[in-house]
Amino acid sequence: MIDDEPSVVRALTGLLRRDGYRVDTAGNGRYALIQLQARPYDVIVCDLHMPDLDGPAFYAILTRQYPALWVVYLQPAGNFVA
């Protein structure tokens, strides 16, 4: 879970852990890349808008280094992407 909003991180990690998933968190894409070097992940849930390394910049790096990794992006409520 990559997000700079603590309330979002708490809510989503709580739901995922309740359902039995192991969840690690990072406050932005740069911290997430460091964690990816330490261990493999099955799926990444990522915010689009974060300081330092946002979702699109993170994805550009991620697809070069970890092309098979699944990424789910979070969009703020009310802003729909088609």
Secondary structure, DSSP 8 states (H G I E B T S, - for coil): -B-S-HHHHHHHHHHHHHTT-----BSSHHHHHHHHHHS--SEEEEESS-SSS-HHHHHHHHHHH-TT-EEEEE--TT----
